[in-house]
Amino acid sequence: MIGKGKELDIDPSTEILDFGAGTGVIGTLLNKKQGFNNIIGIDASTNMVERLKEDGLYKEVKQQYLGRGIENFPEEYKNRFDLVTASGVWLKGHIPNTGYDDVYCAMKHNGYFVTAMRTTYWTEGEKEGYYDKLQ
């Protein structure tokens, strides 16, 4: 489930959801360094969404608060993605641990979730509950 350094055999045309896309760093790396060209971005910030649209690396971009319950997650994104990425979003004041439900909802069966988070937040009993939620 959680590992370090595992390489995934994913076709560059695969649809990817960049969850909490922000400035588009992950999408840029996936596109420029790995050739992925079917990246969808979702972020709560209108300013970030506008920036992502201007960059043109994302096939589609949506402004949406995340972690507010799967009933509030966009229907068109449910069970759609082979890969969901999230980086820099799992911390206080950003996406709550209920955002994992949205990630799960967005992935196809046997999809992948690739994320990064500060080790400070990845501990049992930590206030934001990221570790506990996934356990």
C-alpha positions as CSV (number, residue, x, y, z in Angstrom):
1,M,0.0,0.0,0.0
2,I,2.6,2.5,1.0
3,G,6.1,2.2,-0.3
4,K,9.2,4.1,-1.3
5,G,10.9,4.1,-4.7
6,K,8.4,1.8,-6.5
7,E,8.3,2.4,-10.2
8,L,4.9,2.1,-11.8
9,D,4.4,0.9,-15.4
10,I,1.9,3.5,-16.6
11,D,1.2,4.5,-20.2
12,P,1.9,8.2,-20.7
13,S,-1.7,8.7,-22.2
14,T,-3.2,7.5,-18.9
15,E,-5.6,10.0,-17.3
16,I,-4.0,11.4,-14.1
17,L,-5.7,13.5,-11.4
18,D,-3.4,16.0,-9.8
19,F,-5.2,16.4,-6.5
20,G,-4.6,19.9,-5.0
21,A,-2.6,20.8,-8.1
22,G,-1.6,24.3,-6.8
23,T,1.1,25.8,-9.0
24,G,1.3,22.7,-11.2
25,V,4.7,21.5,-10.1
26,I,3.7,17.8,-10.2
27,G,1.9,18.2,-13.6
28,T,4.9,19.9,-15.0
29,L,7.3,17.2,-13.9
30,L,5.0,14.5,-15.2
31,N,4.6,16.2,-18.5
32,K,8.1,17.5,-19.2
33,K,10.2,14.7,-17.7
34,Q,7.9,11.7,-18.3
35,G,5.8,12.6,-21.3
36,F,2.4,12.4,-19.6
37,N,-0.1,14.6,-21.5
38,N,-3.5,13.7,-20.0
39,I,-3.4,15.4,-16.7
40,I,-6.4,16.9,-14.9
41,G,-5.9,19.4,-12.1
42,I,-8.2,20.1,-9.2
43,D,-7.5,22.8,-6.6
44,A,-9.5,24.9,-4.1
45,S,-7.8,28.2,-5.1
46,T,-9.3,30.2,-7.9
47,N,-5.9,31.9,-8.5
48,M,-4.1,28.5,-8.8
49,V,-6.8,27.2,-11.2
50,E,-6.4,30.3,-13.4
51,R,-2.6,29.9,-13.4
52,L,-2.9,26.2,-14.4
53,K,-5.3,27.0,-17.2
54,E,-2.8,29.6,-18.5
55,D,0.1,27.2,-18.4
56,G,-1.7,24.8,-20.8
57,L,-0.1,21.6,-19.4
58,Y,-3.3,20.4,-17.9
59,K,-6.0,19.0,-20.2
60,E,-8.7,20.1,-17.7
61,V,-8.7,22.1,-14.5
62,K,-11.4,22.5,-11.9
63,Q,-11.8,24.7,-8.9
64,Q,-13.1,22.5,-6.0
65,Y,-12.7,22.3,-2.2
66,L,-11.6,18.8,-1.4
67,G,-12.3,16.6,1.6
68,R,-15.9,17.8,2.0
69,G,-17.5,14.3,1.5
70,I,-17.7,12.2,-1.6
71,E,-21.3,13.5,-2.2
72,N,-19.6,16.8,-2.9
73,F,-16.9,15.4,-5.1
74,P,-17.5,16.0,-8.9
75,E,-19.4,13.2,-10.4
76,E,-17.4,13.4,-13.6
77,Y,-14.2,12.6,-11.6
78,K,-15.5,9.5,-9.8
79,N,-13.9,6.2,-10.7
80,R,-12.1,7.9,-13.6
81,F,-8.3,7.9,-12.9
82,D,-5.7,5.2,-13.1
83,L,-3.3,7.5,-11.1
84,V,-4.0,10.2,-8.5
85,T,-1.2,12.4,-7.3
86,A,-1.1,14.7,-4.3
87,S,1.8,16.6,-3.0
88,G,2.0,19.4,-0.4
89,V,-1.7,19.1,0.5
90,W,-1.7,17.0,3.6
91,L,-1.1,19.5,6.3
92,K,-3.0,21.7,8.7
93,G,-5.2,24.3,6.9
94,H,-5.1,22.4,3.6
95,I,-7.0,19.3,2.8
96,P,-8.4,17.4,5.8
97,N,-7.9,13.6,6.2
98,T,-11.4,13.1,4.6
99,G,-9.7,14.1,1.4
100,Y,-8.5,10.5,1.2
101,D,-12.1,9.5,0.6
102,D,-12.1,11.8,-2.5
103,V,-8.9,10.3,-3.7
104,Y,-10.3,6.8,-3.4
105,C,-13.5,7.9,-5.1
106,A,-11.5,9.3,-8.0
107,M,-9.4,6.2,-8.7
108,K,-10.4,3.3,-10.9
109,H,-10.3,-0.2,-9.4
110,N,-6.6,-1.1,-9.1
111,G,-5.6,2.5,-9.6
112,Y,-2.5,4.1,-7.9
113,F,-2.3,6.9,-5.4
114,V,1.1,8.6,-5.3
115,T,1.6,11.2,-2.6
116,A,4.1,12.9,-0.4
117,M,3.8,14.4,3.1
118,R,5.9,15.7,5.9
119,T,6.8,13.0,8.4
120,T,5.5,15.3,11.1
121,Y,2.0,14.5,9.9
122,W,2.6,10.8,9.3
123,T,2.4,9.6,12.9
124,E,-0.2,7.7,14.8
125,G,-2.4,10.0,16.9
126,E,-1.3,13.2,15.1
127,K,-4.0,15.9,15.3
128,E,-4.8,16.1,11.6
129,G,-5.2,12.3,11.5
130,Y,-3.7,11.5,8.1
131,Y,-1.9,8.4,9.3
132,D,-4.8,7.2,11.4
133,K,-7.3,7.7,8.5
134,L,-5.4,5.5,6.1
135,Q,-4.8,2.8,8.8
